[in-house]
Amino acid sequence: MKLLWYMESSWWIHEKKEQQTGPSARFAKEMEWLCTHYHKLDVMFEDI
C-alpha cells in the first residue's frame, strides 16, 4: 500500500483533482485515504 501511494499519488493528487470524474475521482480519493492513514497501515494490515 505504501509503495502504491509513492508510485501513484503524484498522478492523482494535484491542483485540478476537483475536475476528475468517475474512476479517476475515486482513485484520487483512495490515494488521499492512503495518505491520511499512511502511518497506521502497518498495524492495519499486519494480519495479511
mmCIF file of the N, C-alpha and C atoms, coordinates in Angstrom:
data_MODEL
# 
_entry.id   MODEL 
# 
loop_
_atom_site.group_PDB 
_atom_site.id 
_atom_site.type_symbol 
_atom_site.label_atom_id 
_atom_site.label_alt_id 
_atom_site.label_comp_id 
_atom_site.label_asym_id 
_atom_site.label_entity_id 
_atom_site.label_seq_id 
_atom_site.pdbx_PDB_ins_code 
_atom_site.Cartn_x 
_atom_site.Cartn_y 
_atom_site.Cartn_z 
_atom_site.occupancy 
_atom_site.B_iso_or_equiv 
_atom_site.pdbx_formal_charge 
_atom_site.auth_seq_id 
_atom_site.auth_comp_id 
_atom_site.auth_asym_id 
_atom_site.auth_atom_id 
_atom_site.pdbx_PDB_model_num 
ATOM 1   N N  . MET A 1 1  ? 0.821   -1.181  0.000   1.00 0.00 ? 1  MET A N  1 
ATOM 2   C CA . MET A 1 1  ? 0.000   0.000   0.000   1.00 0.00 ? 1  MET A CA 1 
ATOM 3   C C  . MET A 1 1  ? 0.871   1.254   0.000   1.00 0.00 ? 1  MET A C  1 
ATOM 4   N N  . LYS A 1 2  ? 1.928   1.217   0.789   1.00 0.00 ? 2  LYS A N  1 
ATOM 5   C CA . LYS A 1 2  ? 2.802   2.392   0.835   1.00 0.00 ? 2  LYS A CA 1 
ATOM 6   C C  . LYS A 1 2  ? 3.488   2.613   -0.507  1.00 0.00 ? 2  LYS A C  1 
ATOM 7   N N  . LEU A 1 3  ? 3.950   1.540   -1.108  1.00 0.00 ? 3  LEU A N  1 
ATOM 8   C CA . LEU A 1 3  ? 4.598   1.651   -2.414  1.00 0.00 ? 3  LEU A CA 1 
ATOM 9   C C  . LEU A 1 3  ? 3.603   2.156   -3.456  1.00 0.00 ? 3  LEU A C  1 
ATOM 10  N N  . LEU A 1 4  ? 2.393   1.667   -3.407  1.00 0.00 ? 4  LEU A N  1 
ATOM 11  C CA . LEU A 1 4  ? 1.353   2.145   -4.318  1.00 0.00 ? 4  LEU A CA 1 
ATOM 12  C C  . LEU A 1 4  ? 1.168   3.645   -4.170  1.00 0.00 ? 4  LEU A C  1 
ATOM 13  N N  . TRP A 1 5  ? 1.117   4.123   -2.931  1.00 0.00 ? 5  TRP A N  1 
ATOM 14  C CA . TRP A 1 5  ? 0.944   5.549   -2.703  1.00 0.00 ? 5  TRP A CA 1 
ATOM 15  C C  . TRP A 1 5  ? 2.105   6.345   -3.305  1.00 0.00 ? 5  TRP A C  1 
ATOM 16  N N  . TYR A 1 6  ? 3.334   5.882   -3.062  1.00 0.00 ? 6  TYR A N  1 
ATOM 17  C CA . TYR A 1 6  ? 4.503   6.578   -3.606  1.00 0.00 ? 6  TYR A CA 1 
ATOM 18  C C  . TYR A 1 6  ? 4.490   6.600   -5.130  1.00 0.00 ? 6  TYR A C  1 
ATOM 19  N N  . MET A 1 7  ? 4.089   5.509   -5.726  1.00 0.00 ? 7  MET A N  1 
ATOM 20  C CA . MET A 1 7  ? 4.109   5.406   -7.182  1.00 0.00 ? 7  MET A CA 1 
ATOM 21  C C  . MET A 1 7  ? 2.968   6.170   -7.855  1.00 0.00 ? 7  MET A C  1 
ATOM 22  N N  . GLU A 1 8  ? 1.810   6.189   -7.261  1.00 0.00 ? 8  GLU A N  1 
ATOM 23  C CA . GLU A 1 8  ? 0.617   6.687   -7.941  1.00 0.00 ? 8  GLU A CA 1 
ATOM 24  C C  . GLU A 1 8  ? 0.089   8.041   -7.475  1.00 0.00 ? 8  GLU A C  1 
ATOM 25  N N  . SER A 1 9  ? 0.403   8.458   -6.267  1.00 0.00 ? 9  SER A N  1 
ATOM 26  C CA . SER A 1 9  ? -0.238  9.661   -5.739  1.00 0.00 ? 9  SER A CA 1 
ATOM 27  C C  . SER A 1 9  ? 0.042   10.907  -6.563  1.00 0.00 ? 9  SER A C  1 
ATOM 28  N N  . SER A 1 10 ? 1.224   11.036  -7.107  1.00 0.00 ? 10 SER A N  1 
ATOM 29  C CA . SER A 1 10 ? 1.528   12.241  -7.889  1.00 0.00 ? 10 SER A CA 1 
ATOM 30  C C  . SER A 1 10 ? 0.698   12.328  -9.165  1.00 0.00 ? 10 SER A C  1 
ATOM 31  N N  . TRP A 1 11 ? 0.224   11.194  -9.661  1.00 0.00 ? 11 TRP A N  1 
ATOM 32  C CA . TRP A 1 11 ? -0.626  11.191  -10.856 1.00 0.00 ? 11 TRP A CA 1 
ATOM 33  C C  . TRP A 1 11 ? -2.054  11.612  -10.528 1.00 0.00 ? 11 TRP A C  1 
ATOM 34  N N  . TRP A 1 12 ? -2.509  11.356  -9.316  1.00 0.00 ? 12 TRP A N  1 
ATOM 35  C CA . TRP A 1 12 ? -3.924  11.525  -8.992  1.00 0.00 ? 12 TRP A CA 1 
ATOM 36  C C  . TRP A 1 12 ? -4.229  12.672  -8.050  1.00 0.00 ? 12 TRP A C  1 
ATOM 37  N N  . ILE A 1 13 ? -3.258  13.096  -7.271  1.00 0.00 ? 13 ILE A N  1 
ATOM 38  C CA . ILE A 1 13 ? -3.492  14.192  -6.335  1.00 0.00 ? 13 ILE A CA 1 
ATOM 39  C C  . ILE A 1 13 ? -2.749  15.422  -6.855  1.00 0.00 ? 13 ILE A C  1 
ATOM 40  N N  . HIS A 1 14 ? -3.502  16.368  -7.356  1.00 0.00 ? 14 HIS A N  1 
ATOM 41  C CA . HIS A 1 14 ? -2.930  17.586  -7.922  1.00 0.00 ? 14 HIS A CA 1 
ATOM 42  C C  . HIS A 1 14 ? -3.957  18.711  -7.844  1.00 0.00 ? 14 HIS A C  1 
ATOM 43  N N  . GLU A 1 15 ? -3.576  19.904  -8.268  1.00 0.00 ? 15 GLU A N  1 
ATOM 44  C CA . GLU A 1 15 ? -4.452  21.062  -8.112  1.00 0.00 ? 15 GLU A CA 1 
ATOM 45  C C  . GLU A 1 15 ? -5.741  20.975  -8.933  1.00 0.00 ? 15 GLU A C  1 
ATOM 46  N N  . LYS A 1 16 ? -5.809  20.141  -9.942  1.00 0.00 ? 16 LYS A N  1 
ATOM 47  C CA . LYS A 1 16 ? -7.017  20.009  -10.765 1.00 0.00 ? 16 LYS A CA 1 
ATOM 48  C C  . LYS A 1 16 ? -7.829  18.771  -10.408 1.00 0.00 ? 16 LYS A C  1 
ATOM 49  N N  . LYS A 1 17 ? -7.565  18.182  -9.257  1.00 0.00 ? 17 LYS A N  1 
ATOM 50  C CA . LYS A 1 17 ? -8.245  16.939  -8.895  1.00 0.00 ? 17 LYS A CA 1 
ATOM 51  C C  . LYS A 1 17 ? -9.753  17.109  -8.762  1.00 0.00 ? 17 LYS A C  1 
ATOM 52  N N  . GLU A 1 18 ? -10.221 18.323  -8.473  1.00 0.00 ? 18 GLU A N  1 
ATOM 53  C CA . GLU A 1 18 ? -11.664 18.568  -8.354  1.00 0.00 ? 18 GLU A CA 1 
ATOM 54  C C  . GLU A 1 18 ? -12.377 18.382  -9.682  1.00 0.00 ? 18 GLU A C  1 
ATOM 55  N N  . GLN A 1 19 ? -11.651 18.428  -10.776 1.00 0.00 ? 19 GLN A N  1 
ATOM 56  C CA . GLN A 1 19 ? -12.230 18.257  -12.108 1.00 0.00 ? 19 GLN A CA 1 
ATOM 57  C C  . GLN A 1 19 ? -12.323 16.785  -12.518 1.00 0.00 ? 19 GLN A C  1 
ATOM 58  N N  . GLN A 1 20 ? -11.734 15.912  -11.736 1.00 0.00 ? 20 GLN A N  1 
ATOM 59  C CA . GLN A 1 20 ? -11.759 14.492  -12.059 1.00 0.00 ? 20 GLN A CA 1 
ATOM 60  C C  . GLN A 1 20 ? -13.153 13.927  -11.819 1.00 0.00 ? 20 GLN A C  1 
ATOM 61  N N  . THR A 1 21 ? -13.532 12.969  -12.655 1.00 0.00 ? 21 THR A N  1 
ATOM 62  C CA . THR A 1 21 ? -14.818 12.300  -12.504 1.00 0.00 ? 21 THR A CA 1 
ATOM 63  C C  . THR A 1 21 ? -14.624 10.797  -12.656 1.00 0.00 ? 21 THR A C  1 
ATOM 64  N N  . GLY A 1 22 ? -15.656 10.061  -12.303 1.00 0.00 ? 22 GLY A N  1 
ATOM 65  C CA . GLY A 1 22 ? -15.649 8.609   -12.488 1.00 0.00 ? 22 GLY A CA 1 
ATOM 66  C C  . GLY A 1 22 ? -14.544 7.916   -11.723 1.00 0.00 ? 22 GLY A C  1 
ATOM 67  N N  . PRO A 1 23 ? -13.961 6.886   -12.348 1.00 0.00 ? 23 PRO A N  1 
ATOM 68  C CA . PRO A 1 23 ? -12.935 6.087   -11.673 1.00 0.00 ? 23 PRO A CA 1 
ATOM 69  C C  . PRO A 1 23 ? -11.718 6.902   -11.237 1.00 0.00 ? 23 PRO A C  1 
ATOM 70  N N  . SER A 1 24 ? -11.326 7.907   -12.013 1.00 0.00 ? 24 SER A N  1 
ATOM 71  C CA . SER A 1 24 ? -10.154 8.689   -11.618 1.00 0.00 ? 24 SER A CA 1 
ATOM 72  C C  . SER A 1 24 ? -10.424 9.501   -10.353 1.00 0.00 ? 24 SER A C  1 
ATOM 73  N N  . ALA A 1 25 ? -11.651 9.993   -10.161 1.00 0.00 ? 25 ALA A N  1 
ATOM 74  C CA . ALA A 1 25 ? -12.001 10.720  -8.936  1.00 0.00 ? 25 ALA A CA 1 
ATOM 75  C C  . ALA A 1 25 ? -11.976 9.766   -7.748  1.00 0.00 ? 25 ALA A C  1 
ATOM 76  N N  . ARG A 1 26 ? -12.481 8.563   -7.945  1.00 0.00 ? 26 ARG A N  1 
ATOM 77  C CA . ARG A 1 26 ? -12.470 7.582   -6.856  1.00 0.00 ? 26 ARG A CA 1 
ATOM 78  C C  . ARG A 1 26 ? -11.040 7.188   -6.489  1.00 0.00 ? 26 ARG A C  1 
ATOM 79  N N  . PHE A 1 27 ? -10.203 6.974   -7.492  1.00 0.00 ? 27 PHE A N  1 
ATOM 80  C CA . PHE A 1 27 ? -8.826  6.593   -7.228  1.00 0.00 ? 27 PHE A CA 1 
ATOM 81  C C  . PHE A 1 27 ? -8.099  7.715   -6.487  1.00 0.00 ? 27 PHE A C  1 
ATOM 82  N N  . ALA A 1 28 ? -8.374  8.964   -6.835  1.00 0.00 ? 28 ALA A N  1 
ATOM 83  C CA . ALA A 1 28 ? -7.768  10.102  -6.127  1.00 0.00 ? 28 ALA A CA 1 
ATOM 84  C C  . ALA A 1 28 ? -8.185  10.087  -4.667  1.00 0.00 ? 28 ALA A C  1 
ATOM 85  N N  . LYS A 1 29 ? -9.448  9.789   -4.394  1.00 0.00 ? 29 LYS A N  1 
ATOM 86  C CA . LYS A 1 29 ? -9.916  9.715   -3.005  1.00 0.00 ? 29 LYS A CA 1 
ATOM 87  C C  . LYS A 1 29 ? -9.232  8.569   -2.266  1.00 0.00 ? 29 LYS A C  1 
ATOM 88  N N  . GLU A 1 30 ? -8.995  7.468   -2.958  1.00 0.00 ? 30 GLU A N  1 
ATOM 89  C CA . GLU A 1 30 ? -8.301  6.341   -2.334  1.00 0.00 ? 30 GLU A CA 1 
ATOM 90  C C  . GLU A 1 30 ? -6.852  6.705   -2.020  1.00 0.00 ? 30 GLU A C  1 
ATOM 91  N N  . MET A 1 31 ? -6.212  7.468   -2.889  1.00 0.00 ? 31 MET A N  1 
ATOM 92  C CA . MET A 1 31 ? -4.846  7.925   -2.632  1.00 0.00 ? 31 MET A CA 1 
ATOM 93  C C  . MET A 1 31 ? -4.822  8.870   -1.427  1.00 0.00 ? 31 MET A C  1 
ATOM 94  N N  . GLU A 1 32 ? -5.824  9.713   -1.313  1.00 0.00 ? 32 GLU A N  1 
ATOM 95  C CA . GLU A 1 32 ? -5.919  10.610  -0.155  1.00 0.00 ? 32 GLU A CA 1 
ATOM 96  C C  . GLU A 1 32 ? -6.133  9.804   1.134   1.00 0.00 ? 32 GLU A C  1 
ATOM 97  N N  . TRP A 1 33 ? -6.939  8.745   1.053   1.00 0.00 ? 33 TRP A N  1 
ATOM 98  C CA . TRP A 1 33 ? -7.149  7.888   2.215   1.00 0.00 ? 33 TRP A CA 1 
ATOM 99  C C  . TRP A 1 33 ? -5.822  7.247   2.642   1.00 0.00 ? 33 TRP A C  1 
ATOM 100 N N  . LEU A 1 34 ? -5.070  6.750   1.663   1.00 0.00 ? 34 LEU A N  1 
ATOM 101 C CA . LEU A 1 34 ? -3.771  6.161   1.978   1.00 0.00 ? 34 LEU A CA 1 
ATOM 102 C C  . LEU A 1 34 ? -2.853  7.179   2.649   1.00 0.00 ? 34 LEU A C  1 
ATOM 103 N N  . CYS A 1 35 ? -2.878  8.400   2.154   1.00 0.00 ? 35 CYS A N  1 
ATOM 104 C CA . CYS A 1 35 ? -2.045  9.448   2.746   1.00 0.00 ? 35 CYS A CA 1 
ATOM 105 C C  . CYS A 1 35 ? -2.460  9.726   4.185   1.00 0.00 ? 35 CYS A C  1 
ATOM 106 N N  . THR A 1 36 ? -3.750  9.825   4.419   1.00 0.00 ? 36 THR A N  1 
ATOM 107 C CA . THR A 1 36 ? -4.262  10.112  5.762   1.00 0.00 ? 36 THR A CA 1 
ATOM 108 C C  . THR A 1 36 ? -3.911  8.999   6.742   1.00 0.00 ? 36 THR A C  1 
ATOM 109 N N  . HIS A 1 37 ? -3.934  7.765   6.281   1.00 0.00 ? 37 HIS A N  1 
ATOM 110 C CA . HIS A 1 37 ? -3.705  6.608   7.148   1.00 0.00 ? 37 HIS A CA 1 
ATOM 111 C C  . HIS A 1 37 ? -2.317  5.985   6.980   1.00 0.00 ? 37 HIS A C  1 
ATOM 112 N N  . TYR A 1 38 ? -1.429  6.671   6.312   1.00 0.00 ? 38 TYR A N  1 
ATOM 113 C CA . TYR A 1 38 ? -0.114  6.138   5.964   1.00 0.00 ? 38 TYR A CA 1 
ATOM 114 C C  . TYR A 1 38 ? 0.616   5.534   7.165   1.00 0.00 ? 38 TYR A C  1 
ATOM 115 N N  . HIS A 1 39 ? 0.651   6.248   8.277   1.00 0.00 ? 39 HIS A N  1 
ATOM 116 C CA . HIS A 1 39 ? 1.418   5.782   9.438   1.00 0.00 ? 39 HIS A CA 1 
ATOM 117 C C  . HIS A 1 39 ? 0.711   4.674   10.219  1.00 0.00 ? 39 HIS A C  1 
ATOM 118 N N  . LYS A 1 40 ? -0.521  4.383   9.863   1.00 0.00 ? 40 LYS A N  1 
ATOM 119 C CA . LYS A 1 40 ? -1.263  3.311   10.531  1.00 0.00 ? 40 LYS A CA 1 
ATOM 120 C C  . LYS A 1 40 ? -1.324  2.042   9.682   1.00 0.00 ? 40 LYS A C  1 
ATOM 121 N N  . LEU A 1 41 ? -0.857  2.090   8.447   1.00 0.00 ? 41 LEU A N  1 
ATOM 122 C CA . LEU A 1 41 ? -1.023  0.977   7.520   1.00 0.00 ? 41 LEU A CA 1 
ATOM 123 C C  . LEU A 1 41 ? -0.367  -0.309  8.018   1.00 0.00 ? 41 LEU A C  1 
ATOM 124 N N  . ASP A 1 42 ? 0.802   -0.206  8.596   1.00 0.00 ? 42 ASP A N  1 
ATOM 125 C CA . ASP A 1 42 ? 1.487   -1.409  9.084   1.00 0.00 ? 42 ASP A CA 1 
ATOM 126 C C  . ASP A 1 42 ? 0.620   -2.158  10.098  1.00 0.00 ? 42 ASP A C  1 
ATOM 127 N N  . VAL A 1 43 ? 0.006   -1.424  10.979  1.00 0.00 ? 43 VAL A N  1 
ATOM 128 C CA . VAL A 1 43 ? -0.862  -2.049  12.001  1.00 0.00 ? 43 VAL A CA 1 
ATOM 129 C C  . VAL A 1 43 ? -2.156  -2.547  11.354  1.00 0.00 ? 43 VAL A C  1 
ATOM 130 N N  . MET A 1 44 ? -2.719  -1.754  10.461  1.00 0.00 ? 44 MET A N  1 
ATOM 131 C CA . MET A 1 44 ? -3.985  -2.121  9.833   1.00 0.00 ? 44 MET A CA 1 
ATOM 132 C C  . MET A 1 44 ? -3.880  -3.413  9.017   1.00 0.00 ? 44 MET A C  1 
ATOM 133 N N  . PHE A 1 45 ? -2.723  -3.625  8.388   1.00 0.00 ? 45 PHE A N  1 
ATOM 134 C CA . PHE A 1 45 ? -2.545  -4.772  7.503   1.00 0.00 ? 45 PHE A CA 1 
ATOM 135 C C  . PHE A 1 45 ? -1.590  -5.834  8.057   1.00 0.00 ? 45 PHE A C  1 
ATOM 136 N N  . GLU A 1 46 ? -1.317  -5.791  9.350   1.00 0.00 ? 46 GLU A N  1 
ATOM 137 C CA . GLU A 1 46 ? -0.340  -6.727  9.917   1.00 0.00 ? 46 GLU A CA 1 
ATOM 138 C C  . GLU A 1 46 ? -0.779  -8.183  9.812   1.00 0.00 ? 46 GLU A C  1 
ATOM 139 N N  . ASP A 1 47 ? -2.062  -8.460  9.735   1.00 0.00 ? 47 ASP A N  1 
ATOM 140 C CA . ASP A 1 47 ? -2.529  -9.846  9.664   1.00 0.00 ? 47 ASP A CA 1 
ATOM 141 C C  . ASP A 1 47 ? -2.633  -10.379 8.235   1.00 0.00 ? 47 ASP A C  1 
ATOM 142 N N  . ILE A 1 48 ? -2.320  -9.564  7.292   1.00 0.00 ? 48 ILE A N  1 
ATOM 143 C CA . ILE A 1 48 ? -2.431  -10.013 5.874   1.00 0.00 ? 48 ILE A CA 1 
ATOM 144 C C  . ILE A 1 48 ? -1.156  -10.678 5.444   1.00 0.00 ? 48 ILE A C  1 
# 
